[in-house]
Amino acid sequence: MTRFEWNDAYRVGETKIDAQHEYLFTLANKLVEATEKQDLVGCAMELFRYVRAHFRHEESVMREVGYPGYAAHYAMHEQQLARLSEISADIHNDRWTTESVADFMENWLQVHIVKEDTRLAGYLKDHPGAG
């Protein structure tokens, strides 16, 4: 089974965001390891709730520091929430596949965080007093 492993390369330098990202890896593993529909539904719901809270916090930080990539990053968050909703519907309607769930989680955790969130990390590092 696909395993998502947290490492320090994913850190953005804001303690709460980093802790949330790390926990998202735990939730991603729970989701892709679930085999029963009831477990899948529960994991998907937990992930969706946590992701929404995480996005609200991350977007708040971006607004506070005047992050110039806020609008584009916010749009990506909206796309990810929409895709999570699709996955939840697929699970509910027995149309999900382990591969589709794992591919989404891999793209998000290992591409979005590495590529997009590290841009935010660079901005936070270069603008410690921004806001």
N, C-alpha and C positions, 0 to 999 in steps of 0.2 A: 504494500500500500504506500501511496505517496506520503512522505513525511516532510513537513515544513520545519526548518530549523532556523531559529533566531540567531543572528550574530551581530556583532558590534558595527558592522558596515551599514546596518539599517538605522542606526541612531541619527536623530536630527538635532540633538542638543537641547531639546526642551524635555524636561524630566517626565512630565505627564504624558506627552505624546509618545515618547520612547516606551514607557511602561504599557501604554495602550497598544502600541504596535506589537510589542512582545506578546501580550495576552491574545492578540488577534491570531498569532501563530498557533497558540494552544487551541483556540476555538476552531481554526481551520483544520487542524489535525483531528479534533473530535468529529467534525462534520464529515470529512472524507473517510474516517474509520467506521462511521455508523453503517450498519447493514440493515437494520429493521426500520420500516417506515416511521414508526412512532419515534424512534431515536433520531432519525433524520429530520423530522418535523421539529422536534424539540431543539436540536442543534441549530437548525436554520433560523428558528425564531430567536434563539439566544444570540446568534451571530448578528442577525439583522438589528436587534435592539442595541447591541453593543456598538455596532458600526455607526448607527445613527448618532449615538452619544459621542463617539470618537470624532466623527466628522464635525459635529457642532463645536467641540473643543478646538480641533485643529483650525477650523475656519475662524473661530474667535481669536486665536493667536495670530493668524494671518492678518485679520483686520486691525488688531491692536498694534502690530508692528508696521503696518502699511505695506504689506507684501505686494509687490507689483504684479505677481502672477496669480493673485487671488481669484479673479473671475474665471480664468481657465481652469484653475485647480478645483474651484467650486463646481464647475460644469462636469469635470471628471468624477467628482463625488456623486453628483446626480446620476450620471451614467452607471456608476457602480451600484447605487441603490436600486436603479431600475433593473439591472441585471440580477441582483440578489432577489428582487421580487419575482422575476421570471423563473429563477431556480426554485424558489419556494413554491411557486405555482406548479412547476414541473414535478416536484416532489409530491405535492398534494394530489396531482393527477396521474401519478405513477409513470411519468415520462422522463424522469431524470436518469442520468447515467453517472456512474462514479467518475468517468473520464471528464464529463462536462463540468462537474462540480470541482474536480481537482484542477482542471485547466483554468477555470475562472479564478480559483484561489491562488494558483501559482502565478498567473498574470498579475493579479492585484498585489499580492504580497511581495513577489520577487521582482516585479517590473515597476509597478506604480510606486512602491515605497523607495526602491533603489533609484529610480529615475526622477520622479516628480517630487517626492518628499525630501530627497537630498538637495534639491534646488532650494527648498525652504530652509533646510539646514544651513546651506551656504549663506543665505540671506540673514538668518538669525545670527550666524557667527560674525558676519561682516557688519551688521547693524545692531549691536547689543543694546543700544539705547533707543532704538526706533520705537515709534508708537505715539 
